[in-house]
Amino acid sequence: MKLFTLVAIGLLLPSLAYAQSTSPFGNRGEIDLNNTYHPPRVFIPKAEVTFDAKTQTVTGVFNAFNSEKSTVADLGYRVELMSLPEGTEEAIQESSVILYDVQVFPENITLAPQETKAVPVTYKLPGLPNGAYRMRLMMTSLRGRDLGWYDATITVTGSAVADVIELGPGPFDIPEYQDTVLEPLSGPNVSAGSSFEIQAEATSEQGITVTPVLDIYEFDQARGRLNQVIGRPQTLRAGQPTRFKMPVVAADQPEVYFGVLWLRGSSGRQVSSLATYRWVVRGADADVLWTRIDRMGSKANDKAIVAVDFVGAADAETTFDADVVVSLGDDHGVLASHTEQGLKLADSIRQGTFIFPLPRDIVGTPRVSVRIASPEKEYFAREVRYNLAPQQIDELASDARVAEGRLKIGLVLIIVGAAAFGYSLWRSRKKRRS
């Protein structure tokens, strides 16, 4: 038996298979807080870090905690270094924070239900002036989906760097939206192969010649750099803001794209803060946000339950039909698989639950693979490994069997209790009649 259930979150489907909207954001509706998608609840409740002035390195350890009843895998973390906010937390706006550096650590962590795991961290700082900074530790998926975070304050000392150029992101300049101000992280839709510009403004305390560099990623830095655009060198005058425009040619592949702009000095190193941008290339595309094992099995005839959160095109314009194939496997191959055919995909997130009776014992590392494809094209294919120790797998499977046994006992007691009550009621009525 393979049971598949599907829940759609925030379903908003255009009437046509492809309907280009006059809005830069397609047919995206208002956010419904009662129907909002919630990613796995993985947090960083505690972290201890120290800064070494000699090596300009932060070392320490943080706790990654999975508060879910499911097993979550494919986890890494990201370190962001930014300016220290001033004022109360309520008055702080993230847009006013200066971002200096981002580094991705693809650790491939797996967390069992309610598990806390200590994760060591070593982070080499870029060249920054002495002073206090905010260091954010962010749990993410290996494909860049954000989870919980922890903010720590570090104080840099012993640095030989006197100044960092402040680079502020500006709006997009997209020909088809000339009358619309598009903020840098708003994610406007563009057509494949089209040209547009991103804008930024830099201010330096000293005169310097710099070269703007734009790194482009699919969705997030976690997926690796896709392309790099190098602009023309420009000379900044001390204390005078200088505007930059960087030409971008949209990729052919429909997807969410993320751009990071920075300034390179004559030595070749980064001499500015970072400016970030996000845009969407129109067209049919699909992604899997998360897979989870809601129930672990280990022996033949055990039931394993797998949950998959997936989504279609991010442009909120394109809908298409595709087959979703979910497989559960281990070191010896595929244990079970299920195909759901002809699902209509759009920008709404869908959650599917798959129940797989195991035909044999699990050997080695459990893994879940998902493929989303139509007869014309494959949109997504990836495998997630659940790096659990054999003892953990056995314990999780045993807990699932015990829980199922308790459920069966509870159902029997309810049925027996109902029958006894019904018999007692029947007897009392019979006595009243006699």
N, C-alpha and C positions, 0 to 999 in steps of 0.2 A: 504494500500500500504506500502510495506517495500522495500526501495531502498538501494542497497548495491553497493558501488564502491570501488575498490581496487587499490592501488598504491604500486609498489615494489620499494624499494630504494637499489641501489647497488646490484642488483640481480646477483648472481654467483652460479650456480648450477652444481655440479659434475654430470657426466653422469650415475652414479650408485646410487642405493638406499643407499648403504653403501660402501664407498671406502676409506680405510685407506691410508692416504698420507704418503710419506716418510718424508715430512716436519713436524716439531713439531707444525706448525700452520695450518695444513690442506691445503685447497685450497684458503686461503685468498689472495685476489689480492691487488693491489696497491690502496691506498685511492684516490678516485675521489672527489675532493673538489666541483665539480659542482653537485654532486649527494650525498651530505652528509646529514645524518639525523639530524634534529634540534629538540631537546626536547622543551617542553613548556618554554616560555621566562618569567621565574619567577626570580626576582632579589631581592637583599638586597641593596637598595640605601643608607641607613642610619642606623647607630647603635651608641648607647651611652652606654658605659660600664665603671664600676669603680671596682677597686680591694680593698678588705678589708684585711689588713694585719693580723688582729686578728683571723679571721675565714679562711683565705687563700681561699677566695671565690670571684668570679666575679659576679656582678649583673648588670642588665641594661635592655635595651629594643632595639629591632631593628624593622625596617619596612620591611615587605614582600610585594612585589609589583608584580602583575600579569599584564604584558603588552599585554597579548593575548586578542583576541576577544571571547575567549572561557572561560568557567568555568573550573577551575582546582582544583582537590581535592586530598586527600590521601597524604598530604604534612606534612613533619616534618622538623627537622633541625639537624645538627651535629656540634659539637664543636671540633676543632682540635687545639692542642697546640704544637707549634714547635719553633725551634730556629729562631732568628731574622736574616734575610738575611743581608749580608754585600755587599756593592757596589751598583751599579745602577740596576734598575729593569731589564734592558735589559741583564745584565751580570749574573743574578741569574738563576740557574738551580734548579728545584724542587728536583732533585735527591740528591743535596748537602745539602738540608735542613734536620735537625734532627727532627723527630717526637717523641714527648714525651707522648702524650695522645690523645685519641679519646673517646668522649661520644656522644651517640645517644639520641635524644629527639623526640619520636613519638607523636607529638602533634595532628595529624589528622586535619590539617588546610585546609579549603576550601577558595578559592579566586575567586570571580566573575570577569568578564572582567574589566580590568583597576582598580581593587580594590587594595588599600593599607591597610594592617592590621598591627597594632602594636603588637609585640610578646615579652612578657617578658622572660628574660633568667636569670637563676641562675646556676652557674657552679663552682663546688668544685674542686680545683686544686689538682693534686697528689703532693707528696713531691718533690719540686724542689728547687735548690739553688736560692738565691737572684739574681736578674738581669732582663733584658728586654727579652720579648718573643713575638712571633706573635700568636695571637688568631684568628682563622678563623671560622666564622659563615657561614655554608653552608646549603642552602636549598636543601632538598632531597625529594624523595618519601618515603613512609613508607617501601618500598622494596629496598631502597638504591641507587636509581638513582639520580645522582648529577645534580643540577641546579646552580643558581647564588650564589655568596658568597661575603662576606665582611671581610676584614682583619683589625684588630685593634692591636695596640701595648699595652701590659700591662707590668708594672714593678712590679716584686715580691719583697716584703720586709718582714722582720720579720720571715723568714723561718729558721728552725733549721737544714735543710738538707745542707750538705756541698758539696756533689758530686753526680752526676748521671752517671752511666756507659754508655758510648756511644756504641750502638750496631748497626753495619752496616750490611745490608742484602747482602748476596753473591749469586752466581748463583745456579741454580738447578743442582743436580747430578741425571740424569735420565738414566738408563741403555740403553734404545733404542736410545738415542741421545748422545753417548759418545764423539763424535767429534764436538759437537755443544755447544757453550757457550750460556746459556739461562739465561737472566736477570731475577731478582726476580718477576717483574711485567709483564713479557712478555706474560704470559698465554699459556704455551705449553700444548699440548694434551697428556693425559695419558689414559691408559686403566683401566676400573673398576677393583678394587682389586689389581692392580699392586703396587709395592713398589718403592719408590724413596727417595731422601734425599734433604733437604734444608740446605744451609750453611749460616753462619754468622760469624762476627768477632767482639770481644768485647775488649775495652780498658778501664782500670780503673786506677784512680790515687792512689789507695791503694790496698793492698792485701785483697781479700775477696772471700769467697766461695758462689757460686750462683748455682741455678737450672734453666735450660732453660725450658720455658713453651710455647707451641704452641697452640693458640686458633684457631679453624677452623670454618669458617662460609660458608653458601651457599651465594655466591656472595658478601655479605657485612655484616658488623656488625648489620645493621638495621634489619636483618632477625633472629637475635639471634644465640647464639653459638651452633654449631652442635656437636663439639667434642673438647677434650683437650688432648694433648699429653705432658707428663712430661718426660724430659730427665734426664740424670744422673748428679748429682752435680759435678761441676768443680771449681777448685781454680784458681782465677786470680791473677797474680803477678803485682805489681804496675808498671805502665808504659809499660807493655809488652802486645802486642796484643795476644789474645787467640781465636782460631778458634773453632766453634761449628758445628756439623752436627746432624741434627734431622731427624730420620726416619719417613716417612709418608706412610701410606697405603691408596691408593685412594679409595674413597667411591664407592658404587655400583650404585648410582643414577647418570646418566648423568647430568652435571650441571657445572656452573662456581663456583670455590671455592676460598676462600680468607683466607689466613693465617696471623696471627699476632704473632710474636715471641717476648718474653720479658724474662727478668731475674728476678728471685725471690730470695730475701735475706733470711737470717736465721729467720727473724721476720715474714716472709710470705708475705711481701709487695713487690711491684714492685720497683726495684732499677736501672732500665736501661731505655733507650729510646726504641722505638718500631721499629721492622723490619717487613716489610710486603711483602707478596708473593701472586701470583695469578696463578692458573692452571685450566685446563678444563678436565673433565672426558668425554670421547667419548660416543656418542650414541644419540638417539632421545630424544629431550627435547624441551620445548616451554616456552615462558615467555611473559607477557604483560608489555610493558614499561610504557605506559600511557593510560588512558582513559580521554576523555574530553567531555563536553557537549557544542557543538558548538552553539546550539540553544535550549533555554529552553521553554517548554510548561507548562501550568498549568491547562488549562480547556479542557474539552472534545472537540475533533476535532482539537485542536492545534497540530502542528507538532513539535516534538522534534528531534534534530539531534545529534547523538552520534558518536564521532571519537575514534577509537581504534588503537594503534600502537602495533604490536606484532611481534614475531620473533621465528624462529625455533632453531635447535641445534647450539650451540656456537662453535663446533669443526671445522666447515667449511669442514666437511667430510660427514656428514650424512644428507640425505634428506628423507622425509617421507610425507605421506598424512594424513591429519587430518581434522576434522570438527571443525569449529569455531562458537560457539553459543554466541550471544550477547543479553542481556535482559535489559530492562528498567523497574524499579519497584519503589515502595514506601512502606509506612508502611502497606498498605493493600495487598501487593503482587505484582505479575508481571503485568505490564501494556501492554507490547508488547515484542516480541522476534523474532529473526531471526537467522536461521542456514545457514551457507555457507559450503557446503559439499565438501570434497575432495580437499582441498587446499594443494598444495605442499609447504612444509615448509623447509627452510634451514637457513643459518646464515644471510640472507638479511632481513632487517626490512620491514614489510608491514604495510600500513596504510589503514584501512577500515573505510568507512563512512556509517552510518545507519540512515535512516529517518523513524521515528515511528509516525504515527498519533495516538493521545491519544484516547482510547475508553471511558475514564472517566476523571474526575478531579484528579489531583495529591493530595494525602493525606500525609502530614508529610514530611519525608526526601526522596528526590529522590536518587536512587541508580542504579549503572550500574554493572552488573555481566557479566563475561566472562568465558567461558569454552572451552578449546581446548582438543580434545580427538579423538582417533581412536577406532575402535571396540575392540582393544586389550588393550588399556591403556589410562588413563586420564593423560594428561601432565600438565594441568594448570586449576585451578578453583578458582575464587576469586571475591568478591563483593567490590565495592568502594562506600562509602556513601558521598553524597554531602551535607555537613552540612550548609545549607542556611536557613536563617529566612524566614517565610512565606511571609513577605513583599518583600524580595529580589527575591523570586521565581516569585511573581506576577509582579514585576517591570521588570525582565528579559523577562518574557513571553509577557508582554505588549510591550516592546521595539521590540521584534521579530515580533509581529503582525503589529506594525507601519511600520517597515522596509519592511515587505512583502507587505503592502498596498501601500507604496511608489513605490516599484518595479512594482506592477501591474499598478499603475497610469502611471509610466514612460513608460511601454510597450504600454499601450493604446495610450499615446501621440505620441510615435514613430510610431505606426501603423497608427494613424489618420494623422500624419504629412506626412508619406510616401504616404498615399492614396491621400491627398490633393495635394501633389507635382505631383503624377502621373496624377491626373485629370487635373491639370494646364498644364502639359506637353502635354497631349492628346489634350486639347483645343487649345493650341498654334499651334500644328502640323496641326490640322483640319483647322484652319484659314489660314495657309500658303497654304494648298491644294486648298482652295476655292478662 
